[in-house]
Amino acid sequence: MNEEFVELAPTVDELKKAANGAANWEERVRAVEELGKLNDKQAIGILTRIMANDSVYKVQEAAFHALKECGEDVELPQRKAGELFKGVNKILLRVKKSLPVGHTFEEFKEKLKKMRVDVYNTYEGDKGADFDKWLEGIWASTPKK
């Protein structure tokens, strides 16, 4: 007997949970896109909140576009200036000090990803192609110990 398995579409609650996940901005974008396809009152409410409050501008943009596709009259929020995480320089200094003297930038980058994936992923999403350059600049300018 040949059985076919049908993949069920994620529920609004599952998409809401994915859209609120702090660790991965790319997963949040995918969840936002799926929420937009639902085009219902609950999904629109979630998208509106994400558009206004997500820490990664690319996620805010995705929510904006999803809301526009749903026929909502919304304006794209301005990109936030300054630190996306309060005390990010202290966080990065703490990561650097946890490594042995003479460590490489790549070791620092990996340690940050392991210790603070939320910070890593938020800034990676925000900085895009300039992320490594930005992070390396901070790494090079912070004290060795």
N, C-alpha and C positions, 0 to 999 in steps of 0.2 A: 504494500500500500504506500503510495506516495503522498506524504503530508506536506502542505505548504504552511510556512509560518508567516504570519502577517506582523510586521513591526508596528506597534502601537505608537501613535503620536504622543509626545510628552504632554502632561497635563499643565494647566496654568500654574498650579502650585510647584510642579517640578521646574518649570521655566522661571518662575519667580525666584526659586532657590538658586538656580544657576545664574540668573541675572544679578543676584545679590552677592555671589561668591567673591570674596576679596582677593583670592590668590591669582586668578587668571583673567585678565581683561579680554583675551580672545574668546574665551568661553562665554563671557558676559555679552560680547557682541553677537555671538551666535544665538544666545538665548533671547536677546532683544529682537533680533531679526525674526525669530519664530513667534515671539509675542505679537509682533506687528502683523503677522499673517492671520492671527486669531481675530483681530479687529473687533474686540468686544470691550465692554465697559471696564471690566476688571483689568484686562491687559493694557488698556489705554491709561488707566490710573497708575499702573506699575511703570509703564514707559515714561509717563510725565515726571514721576519722581526720579527715575534714573537719569533722564535728560537734565534735570536740574541739579542733581547731587553726586553723580558718579565722579570718582577721583581721576579717571582717565578720560580725556577729551574725546578720544575716538569712540568710546562707549556712549558718551553724551551725543555725539554726532549720529551714531547708529540709531539711538532712540529718537532723535529729532526726525530722521528720514523715515523711520517706521511710523511715527505719528503723522507725518505728512501723507504717507501712503494710505493711512486710515482716514484721511480727510480732516484731520485736526488742524486748527489754525494756531500754529506755534511758531516761535522764533528761536533760532539757534542761540544757545547761551554763549557768552563770551568765554574764551579760554581763561582759566584761572592763572593768575600770576603768582610767583613766589613758590614756597615750599608746598608740596602736595601732602607731605607728612610732617607734622610738627616735630621739630628736633631731628630732622633727617641727618644733619651733619654730625650730631652726637651718635646717632645710630651707626653711621658709616665709620666713625672713629672707633667705636667699640668693636666693630667687626675687624678693622685693621689691627687693633691692639691684641685681638685674640689670635692673630697669626704670628709665626716666628719672624724675627728680624731677617730681612733679605727675601721675603716671599715675593712672588711675582704678581702682576696685575691679574692674571688669569686665576691664580689661587684666591686672591681677594674677591674677585667676581663670583667664583664658585661658592665661597664661604658665605657671602652675602645672600646668594640664592638659597643656600641651605638654612641659614639663620633667620632671614627675614624675606621669605618669598613674596610677601605682600608688598614690601617696599620695592624689591627688585622688579616685580611684575608691573607695578603701577608706573614706575619711572621708565621702564622699558616701553610700555605702551604710550606714555606721554612723549618721550624723546624720539621714539622711532629709530631711524637709521643713525641718529646722533647719540644714541644711548651709550655705546662703548666709549666714545670720545668724551662725553660728559662725565661718566663714571671714572674713567682713567684720569681725567683732570682733577677730580676730587681726591682720588687715591694718591696721586703724585703730590698734592699740596698739603695733605694732612701729615702731622708728625709721625715719625717712625715708631716711637714708643712713648 
